[in-house]
Amino acid sequence: MNKQVGNVQLMQQMNRLKVLDFIRRNPDASRPIIAENTGLSLASITNTTAYLLELGLICENGLENVGRVGRKSTLLRFCATEYDLICIHLNDKYIKVAYTDLEGNTKEKIKVESDNSSPKETMAELQEKVSSLIDRHGRERLLGIGVAISGLILDDSRFVMSSRLKWKSFDIKSALESATNLPVFVDNVSLIKAVWYFCQNSNDVKGNTLFVDMENGIGAVQFFNGAISRSTLGEIGHTTVERNGEPCFCGNKGCLEAMCSPRRLLSLYESASGKKVTSLSELDRLYCENDRDAIYAVSECGRYLGIGLANLVSLFNPSVIVINTGDFDGCPSLIREAEDELHKRAHPSLIQKLEIKQTQETEDNVIYGTAFNLCDRLFDISYGNNIVQ
């Protein structure tokens, strides 16, 4: 193949992926609208959408509803049912494996309770469940496997360190690819939740936004210029906020997630009061009743969380912070204490217009986010086996 032909084919593939990406994110878009937003000519859009229709990745969905005179344009939307994915969520409580369409709609799911097994034991269980799904549904339409895990992901999805799972290092990607002969992408679960949140709230997310995930540790994800910033590692939970603080699984002391964990919150109250509470919602109730020891425990942990948030504001200067309350959903008083500490510590000019929102992302949302993120990866121009050629 000569260089000129190769360049033409590469440009053609890039245009096809650009159009597919726009339709995925903007259901029921007409060809003129796609042309206007992608910068491609209408003739190019016509050829490109014909190719994507033939592949089954998009479908026609009626005509636009406009009052103008003249021929109405056909609406196009992403067709999620032509191909399949396997989406996996791993945490310290369970292994969840779902066989889904391209939008994360589950056709079958398997959920297995976890007991902090070793990486090898977990992988053996995972491979068995994945194989059983493939046996039942087939692999002809299966494009790939996405894994969401609480932990530090490095080296192109290969290295995983998870304080929640008590794993120091494990290569999930290679193990699953070897067992299934399918492409596997592993991502931090906080990034997956952020992908789904921003996908569902794209009209409300403007400018520079941070998603702070307070479930299974503390992670931070940046949304900037209309996309997730994958160059930001987001391990805010393993930044030091107390030099000689609580020990953390990572081997350090005084990490943010160790200093304001649910375990420490309950432990502080028990140490101060001599009484034991079994849930954060009970502790929050005591705080609201002006219980001195509950106020001490919540304000102590909330102060450290506020320090972490203030550090994020100083680093990223966000216009919006979205907090997934996660493990602290039953203790809103801690979030309020953290916000108060943030406003005390951050420079006034950085928080003058700062908006703080809260959300609560569910297990199902993780599967939807994994599917959406996996499609982003599979339909990326740099991925060699992309079905969009």
VOZADO-520300 format. One record per residue (C-alpha): residue in one letter; x, y, z; residue number from 1. Coordinates in nm, 2 decimals. Layout:
N
ATOM  rest      c1      c2      c3   nr
ATOM     a       X       Y       Z  NUM
...
! end
This chain:
389
ATOM  rest      c1      c2      c3   nr
ATOM     m    0.00    0.00    0.00    1
ATOM     n    0.15    0.33   -0.09    2
ATOM     k    0.17    0.62    0.15    3
ATOM     q   -0.11    0.83   -0.02    4
ATOM     v   -0.36    0.54   -0.01    5
ATOM     g   -0.27    0.47    0.35    6
ATOM     n   -0.33    0.83    0.45    7
ATOM     v   -0.66    0.84    0.27    8
ATOM     q   -0.78    0.52    0.45    9
ATOM     l   -0.66    0.65    0.79   10
ATOM     m   -0.85    0.98    0.74   11
ATOM     q   -1.16    0.78    0.63   12
ATOM     q   -1.14    0.57    0.95   13
ATOM     m   -1.09    0.88    1.17   14
ATOM     n   -1.40    1.05    1.00   15
ATOM     r   -1.61    0.74    1.06   16
ATOM     l   -1.51    0.72    1.42   17
ATOM     k   -1.58    1.09    1.47   18
ATOM     v   -1.93    1.06    1.32   19
ATOM     l   -2.00    0.75    1.53   20
ATOM     d   -1.88    0.92    1.85   21
ATOM     f   -2.11    1.22    1.78   22
ATOM     i   -2.41    1.00    1.72   23
ATOM     r   -2.34    0.79    2.03   24
ATOM     r   -2.34    1.11    2.24   25
ATOM     n   -2.63    1.28    2.05   26
ATOM     p   -2.91    1.04    1.98   27
ATOM     d   -3.15    1.13    1.69   28
ATOM     a   -2.91    1.36    1.51   29
ATOM     s   -2.97    1.45    1.15   30
ATOM     r   -2.70    1.44    0.88   31
ATOM     p   -2.69    1.82    0.85   32
ATOM     i   -2.65    1.86    1.23   33
ATOM     i   -2.37    1.59    1.23   34
ATOM     a   -2.19    1.78    0.94   35
ATOM     e   -2.22    2.11    1.13   36
ATOM     n   -2.08    1.97    1.45   37
ATOM     t   -1.80    1.75    1.30   38
ATOM     g   -1.68    1.99    1.04   39
ATOM     l   -1.72    1.73    0.76   40
ATOM     s   -1.90    1.80    0.43   41
ATOM     l   -2.26    1.67    0.39   42
ATOM     a   -2.14    1.44    0.11   43
ATOM     s   -1.88    1.29    0.34   44
ATOM     i   -2.14    1.25    0.61   45
ATOM     t   -2.37    1.07    0.37   46
ATOM     n   -2.10    0.82    0.27   47
ATOM     t   -1.98    0.77    0.63   48
ATOM     t   -2.33    0.71    0.77   49
ATOM     a   -2.40    0.46    0.49   50
ATOM     y   -2.10    0.26    0.60   51
ATOM     l   -2.20    0.27    0.97   52
ATOM     l   -2.56    0.17    0.88   53
ATOM     e   -2.42   -0.13    0.69   54
ATOM     l   -2.21   -0.23    0.99   55
ATOM     g   -2.52   -0.21    1.21   56
ATOM     l   -2.36    0.05    1.45   57
ATOM     i   -2.62    0.31    1.37   58
ATOM     c   -2.99    0.30    1.26   59
ATOM     e   -3.25    0.54    1.12   60
ATOM     n   -3.51    0.66    1.37   61
ATOM     g   -3.78    0.86    1.19   62
ATOM     l   -3.77    1.21    1.06   63
ATOM     e   -3.69    1.54    1.23   64
ATOM     n   -3.98    1.73    1.38   65
ATOM     v   -3.94    2.08    1.25   66
ATOM     g   -4.19    2.34    1.12   67
ATOM     r   -3.98    2.46    0.82   68
ATOM     v   -4.09    2.40    0.46   69
ATOM     g   -3.90    2.14    0.26   70
ATOM     r   -3.78    1.79    0.29   71
ATOM     k   -3.72    1.67    0.65   72
ATOM     s   -3.39    1.50    0.75   73
ATOM     t   -3.37    1.14    0.87   74
ATOM     l   -3.27    1.11    1.23   75
ATOM     l   -2.98    0.87    1.32   76
ATOM     r   -2.90    0.70    1.65   77
ATOM     f   -2.64    0.46    1.79   78
ATOM     c   -2.76    0.10    1.75   79
ATOM     a   -2.65   -0.08    2.07   80
ATOM     t   -2.80   -0.42    2.00   81
ATOM     e   -2.59   -0.53    1.70   82
ATOM     y   -2.29   -0.63    1.91   83
ATOM     d   -2.22   -0.73    2.27   84
ATOM     l   -1.98   -0.66    2.56   85
ATOM     i   -1.89   -0.82    2.89   86
ATOM     c   -1.87   -0.57    3.17   87
ATOM     i   -1.72   -0.65    3.51   88
ATOM     h   -1.73   -0.47    3.84   89
ATOM     l   -1.48   -0.59    4.11   90
ATOM     n   -1.48   -0.48    4.47   91
ATOM     d   -1.42   -0.62    4.82   92
ATOM     k   -1.79   -0.73    4.85   93
ATOM     y   -1.87   -0.90    4.52   94
ATOM     i   -1.77   -0.99    4.17   95
ATOM     k   -2.03   -0.88    3.91   96
ATOM     v   -2.01   -1.00    3.55   97
ATOM     a   -2.27   -0.88    3.30   98
ATOM     y   -2.33   -0.97    2.94   99
ATOM     t   -2.46   -0.65    2.78  100
ATOM     d   -2.53   -0.47    2.46  101
ATOM     l   -2.32   -0.17    2.36  102
ATOM     e   -2.51    0.07    2.59  103
ATOM     g   -2.48   -0.16    2.90  104
ATOM     n   -2.83   -0.30    2.89  105
ATOM     t   -2.79   -0.63    3.06  106
ATOM     k   -2.89   -0.96    2.90  107
ATOM     e   -2.75   -1.17    3.18  108
ATOM     k   -2.56   -1.10    3.49  109
ATOM     i   -2.38   -1.31    3.75  110
ATOM     k   -2.31   -1.18    4.10  111
ATOM     v   -2.08   -1.36    4.34  112
ATOM     e   -2.01   -1.26    4.69  113
ATOM     s   -1.65   -1.19    4.76  114
ATOM     d   -1.44   -1.25    5.07  115
ATOM     n   -1.12   -1.06    4.99  116
ATOM     s   -0.98   -1.36    4.80  117
ATOM     s   -0.63   -1.35    4.66  118
ATOM     p   -0.58   -1.21    4.30  119
ATOM     k   -0.53   -1.56    4.16  120
ATOM     e   -0.84   -1.70    4.33  121
ATOM     t   -1.05   -1.41    4.21  122
ATOM     m   -0.92   -1.44    3.86  123
ATOM     a   -1.00   -1.81    3.86  124
ATOM     e   -1.36   -1.73    3.96  125
ATOM     l   -1.38   -1.45    3.72  126
ATOM     q   -1.26   -1.65    3.42  127
ATOM     e   -1.51   -1.93    3.50  128
ATOM     k   -1.80   -1.69    3.51  129
ATOM     v   -1.69   -1.51    3.19  130
ATOM     s   -1.64   -1.84    3.01  131
ATOM     s   -1.99   -1.96    3.11  132
ATOM     l   -2.15   -1.64    2.97  133
ATOM     i   -1.96   -1.68    2.64  134
ATOM     d   -2.07   -2.04    2.62  135
ATOM     r   -2.43   -1.94    2.66  136
ATOM     h   -2.44   -1.63    2.44  137
ATOM     g   -2.16   -1.70    2.19  138
ATOM     r   -1.86   -1.49    2.09  139
ATOM     e   -1.95   -1.40    1.73  140
ATOM     r   -2.09   -1.05    1.83  141
ATOM     l   -1.87   -1.00    2.14  142
ATOM     l   -1.63   -0.71    2.09  143
ATOM     g   -1.45   -0.69    2.42  144
ATOM     i   -1.44   -0.70    2.80  145
ATOM     g   -1.44   -0.39    3.04  146
ATOM     v   -1.33   -0.41    3.40  147
ATOM     a   -1.41   -0.15    3.67  148
ATOM     i   -1.20   -0.19    3.99  149
ATOM     s   -1.12    0.02    4.29  150
ATOM     g   -0.75    0.07    4.27  151
ATOM     l   -0.45    0.23    4.10  152
ATOM     i   -0.43    0.14    3.73  153
ATOM     l   -0.10    0.18    3.55  154
ATOM     d    0.09    0.05    3.25  155
ATOM     d   -0.20    0.05    3.00  156
ATOM     s   -0.45   -0.13    3.22  157
ATOM     r   -0.20   -0.39    3.34  158
ATOM     f   -0.09   -0.30    3.69  159
ATOM     v   -0.35   -0.29    3.97  160
ATOM     m   -0.29   -0.19    4.33  161
ATOM     s   -0.61   -0.20    4.53  162
ATOM     s   -0.63   -0.11    4.90  163
ATOM     r   -0.99   -0.21    4.91  164
ATOM     l   -0.92   -0.56    4.77  165
ATOM     k   -0.59   -0.58    4.96  166
ATOM     w   -0.40   -0.64    4.63  167
ATOM     k   -0.05   -0.52    4.59  168
ATOM     s   -0.01   -0.59    4.22  169
ATOM     f   -0.19   -0.80    3.96  170
ATOM     d   -0.22   -0.80    3.58  171
ATOM     i   -0.59   -0.85    3.52  172
ATOM     k   -0.57   -0.74    3.15  173
ATOM     s   -0.32   -1.01    3.04  174
ATOM     a   -0.48   -1.28    3.25  175
ATOM     l   -0.83   -1.22    3.09  176
ATOM     e   -0.70   -1.16    2.74  177
ATOM     s   -0.50   -1.49    2.76  178
ATOM     a   -0.81   -1.68    2.88  179
ATOM     t   -1.06   -1.53    2.64  180
ATOM     n   -0.87   -1.41    2.34  181
ATOM     l   -1.07   -1.08    2.36  182
ATOM     p   -0.95   -0.73    2.41  183
ATOM     v   -0.97   -0.63    2.78  184
ATOM     f   -0.96   -0.27    2.92  185
ATOM     v   -0.93   -0.22    3.29  186
ATOM     d   -1.01    0.12    3.45  187
ATOM     n   -1.05    0.27    3.79  188
ATOM     v   -1.41    0.25    3.91  189
ATOM     s   -1.42    0.62    3.99  190
ATOM     l   -1.34    0.71    3.63  191
ATOM     i   -1.61    0.47    3.52  192
ATOM     k   -1.87    0.64    3.74  193
ATOM     a   -1.75    0.98    3.62  194
ATOM     v   -1.79    0.87    3.25  195
ATOM     w   -2.15    0.77    3.32  196
ATOM     y   -2.23    1.08    3.52  197
ATOM     f   -2.09    1.31    3.26  198
ATOM     c   -2.26    1.11    2.98  199
ATOM     q   -2.60    1.15    3.16  200
ATOM     n   -2.56    1.51    3.26  201
ATOM     s   -2.37    1.65    2.95  202
ATOM     n   -2.60    1.95    2.92  203
ATOM     d   -2.53    2.06    3.27  204
ATOM     v   -2.16    1.99    3.28  205
ATOM     k   -1.97    2.29    3.16  206
ATOM     g   -1.61    2.39    3.17  207
ATOM     n   -1.38    2.24    3.42  208
ATOM     t   -1.55    1.99    3.65  209
ATOM     l   -1.42    1.75    3.91  210
ATOM     f   -1.60    1.43    4.01  211
ATOM     v   -1.50    1.32    4.36  212
ATOM     d   -1.59    0.95    4.43  213
ATOM     m   -1.62    0.86    4.80  214
ATOM     e   -1.70    0.50    4.76  215
ATOM     n   -1.43    0.23    4.80  216
ATOM     g   -1.17    0.50    4.89  217
ATOM     i   -1.16    0.84    4.74  218
ATOM     g   -1.09    0.91    4.38  219
ATOM     a   -1.10    1.23    4.17  220
ATOM     v   -1.17    1.26    3.79  221
ATOM     q   -1.14    1.57    3.58  222
ATOM     f   -1.38    1.66    3.30  223
ATOM     f   -1.23    1.93    3.09  224
ATOM     n   -1.30    2.07    2.74  225
ATOM     g   -1.59    1.82    2.69  226
ATOM     a   -1.40    1.51    2.78  227
ATOM     i   -1.26    1.30    3.07  228
ATOM     s   -0.89    1.39    3.13  229
ATOM     r   -0.72    1.05    3.13  230
ATOM     s   -0.38    1.21    3.20  231
ATOM     t   -0.51    1.29    3.56  232
ATOM     l   -0.44    0.98    3.78  233
ATOM     g   -0.70    1.10    4.04  234
ATOM     e   -0.56    0.91    4.34  235
ATOM     i   -0.65    1.19    4.58  236
ATOM     g   -0.72    0.93    4.85  237
ATOM     h   -0.35    0.84    4.86  238
ATOM     t   -0.23    1.20    4.91  239
ATOM     t   -0.09    1.27    5.26  240
ATOM     v   -0.29    1.50    5.48  241
ATOM     e   -0.14    1.41    5.81  242
ATOM     r    0.23    1.33    5.84  243
ATOM     n    0.20    1.08    6.12  244
ATOM     g   -0.16    0.98    6.07  245
ATOM     e   -0.34    0.65    6.04  246
ATOM     p   -0.16    0.37    5.85  247
ATOM     c   -0.28    0.31    5.50  248
ATOM     f   -0.27   -0.02    5.30  249
ATOM     c   -0.05    0.15    5.04  250
ATOM     g    0.23    0.16    5.30  251
ATOM     n    0.21    0.53    5.38  252
ATOM     k    0.06    0.71    5.68  253
ATOM     g   -0.19    0.98    5.69  254
ATOM     c   -0.35    0.92    5.35  255
ATOM     l   -0.67    1.11    5.29  256
ATOM     e   -0.89    0.80    5.26  257
ATOM     a   -0.74    0.66    5.58  258
ATOM     m   -0.80    0.98    5.78  259
ATOM     c   -1.17    1.01    5.69  260
ATOM     s   -1.27    0.65    5.62  261
ATOM     p   -1.60    0.51    5.76  262
ATOM     r   -1.40    0.28    5.98  263
ATOM     r   -1.21    0.56    6.14  264
ATOM     l   -1.52    0.77    6.18  265
ATOM     l   -1.70    0.50    6.38  266
ATOM     s   -1.38    0.42    6.57  267
ATOM     l   -1.33    0.79    6.68  268
ATOM     y   -1.68    0.80    6.82  269
ATOM     e   -1.64    0.47    7.01  270
ATOM     s   -1.30    0.58    7.15  271
ATOM     a   -1.45    0.92    7.27  272
ATOM     s   -1.78    0.79    7.40  273
ATOM     g   -1.72    0.43    7.51  274
ATOM     k   -2.02    0.34    7.30  275
ATOM     k   -2.04    0.15    6.97  276
ATOM     v   -2.25    0.26    6.67  277
ATOM     t   -2.30    0.02    6.38  278
ATOM     s   -2.38    0.27    6.10  279
ATOM     l   -2.29    0.61    5.97  280
ATOM     s   -2.66    0.70    5.96  281
ATOM     e   -2.69    0.64    6.33  282
ATOM     l   -2.38    0.85    6.39  283
ATOM     d   -2.53    1.13    6.17  284
ATOM     r   -2.84    1.12    6.38  285
ATOM     l   -2.64    1.16    6.70  286
ATOM     y   -2.45    1.45    6.54  287
ATOM     c   -2.78    1.62    6.46  288
ATOM     e   -2.89    1.57    6.82  289
ATOM     n   -2.58    1.76    6.93  290
ATOM     d   -2.41    1.46    7.08  291
ATOM     r   -2.06    1.59    7.17  292
ATOM     d   -1.87    1.28    7.08  293
ATOM     a   -2.05    1.24    6.74  294
ATOM     i   -1.97    1.61    6.66  295
ATOM     y   -1.61    1.54    6.74  296
ATOM     a   -1.58    1.23    6.52  297
ATOM     v   -1.77    1.38    6.23  298
ATOM     s   -1.59    1.72    6.24  299
ATOM     e   -1.25    1.55    6.27  300
ATOM     c   -1.30    1.33    5.96  301
ATOM     g   -1.48    1.61    5.78  302
ATOM     r   -1.19    1.84    5.84  303
ATOM     y   -0.95    1.61    5.66  304
ATOM     l   -1.19    1.56    5.37  305
ATOM     g   -1.22    1.94    5.34  306
ATOM     i   -0.84    1.96    5.33  307
ATOM     g   -0.84    1.71    5.04  308
ATOM     l   -1.11    1.91    4.85  309
ATOM     a   -0.92    2.24    4.91  310
ATOM     n   -0.60    2.08    4.76  311
ATOM     l   -0.80    1.98    4.45  312
ATOM     v   -0.94    2.33    4.41  313
ATOM     s   -0.59    2.47    4.44  314
ATOM     l   -0.46    2.22    4.18  315
ATOM     f   -0.74    2.23    3.92  316
ATOM     n   -0.94    2.54    3.98  317
ATOM     p   -1.28    2.37    3.90  318
ATOM     s   -1.60    2.56    3.84  319
ATOM     v   -1.80    2.26    3.97  320
ATOM     i   -1.72    1.97    4.21  321
ATOM     v   -1.96    1.67    4.19  322
ATOM     i   -1.93    1.45    4.50  323
ATOM     n   -2.05    1.09    4.47  324
ATOM     t   -2.14    1.04    4.84  325
ATOM     g   -2.09    0.67    4.82  326
ATOM     d   -2.00    0.52    5.16  327
ATOM     f   -2.10    0.84    5.33  328
ATOM     d   -2.45    0.86    5.18  329
ATOM     g   -2.60    0.81    5.53  330
ATOM     c   -2.38    1.09    5.68  331
ATOM     p   -2.45    1.42    5.51  332
ATOM     s   -2.32    1.60    5.82  333
ATOM     l   -1.96    1.49    5.72  334
ATOM     i   -2.00    1.64    5.37  335
ATOM     r   -2.12    1.97    5.52  336
ATOM     e   -1.82    1.98    5.76  337
ATOM     a   -1.59    1.91    5.46  338
ATOM     e   -1.75    2.20    5.26  339
ATOM     d   -1.70    2.43    5.56  340
ATOM     e   -1.33    2.33    5.58  341
ATOM     l   -1.29    2.38    5.21  342
ATOM     h   -1.42    2.73    5.22  343
ATOM     k   -1.18    2.81    5.51  344
ATOM     r   -0.87    2.68    5.34  345
ATOM     a   -0.91    2.75    4.97  346
ATOM     h   -0.82    3.09    4.83  347
ATOM     p   -1.14    3.31    4.81  348
ATOM     s   -1.09    3.38    4.44  349
ATOM     l   -1.10    3.01    4.36  350
ATOM     i   -1.42    2.94    4.54  351
ATOM     q   -1.62    3.26    4.46  352
ATOM     k   -1.81    3.09    4.19  353
ATOM     l   -1.75    2.72    4.28  354
ATOM     e   -2.06    2.50    4.27  355
ATOM     i   -2.07    2.18    4.47  356
ATOM     k   -2.32    1.91    4.37  357
ATOM     q   -2.39    1.56    4.51  358
ATOM     t   -2.49    1.24    4.34  359
ATOM     q   -2.52    0.87    4.44  360
ATOM     e   -2.41    0.63    4.16  361
ATOM     t   -2.55    0.28    4.18  362
ATOM     e   -2.41   -0.07    4.09  363
ATOM     d   -2.61   -0.06    3.77  364
ATOM     n   -2.46    0.27    3.68  365
ATOM     v   -2.11    0.12    3.71  366
ATOM     i   -2.21   -0.14    3.44  367
ATOM     y   -2.36    0.13    3.22  368
ATOM     g   -2.04    0.34    3.26  369
ATOM     t   -1.82    0.04    3.19  370
ATOM     a   -2.00   -0.03    2.87  371
ATOM     f   -1.98    0.34    2.76  372
ATOM     n   -1.61    0.36    2.85  373
ATOM     l   -1.54    0.03    2.67  374
ATOM     c   -1.70    0.16    2.35  375
ATOM     d   -1.48    0.47    2.38  376
ATOM     r   -1.18    0.24    2.40  377
ATOM     l   -1.28    0.00    2.13  378
ATOM     f   -1.38    0.28    1.89  379
ATOM     d   -1.07    0.48    1.95  380
ATOM     i   -0.85    0.54    1.64  381
ATOM     s   -0.54    0.41    1.82  382
ATOM     y   -0.71    0.07    1.88  383
ATOM     g   -0.57   -0.17    1.62  384
ATOM     n   -0.86   -0.41    1.59  385
ATOM     n   -1.13   -0.15    1.56  386
ATOM     i   -1.43   -0.29    1.37  387
ATOM     v   -1.47    0.06    1.21  388
ATOM     q   -1.21    0.03    0.93  389
! end
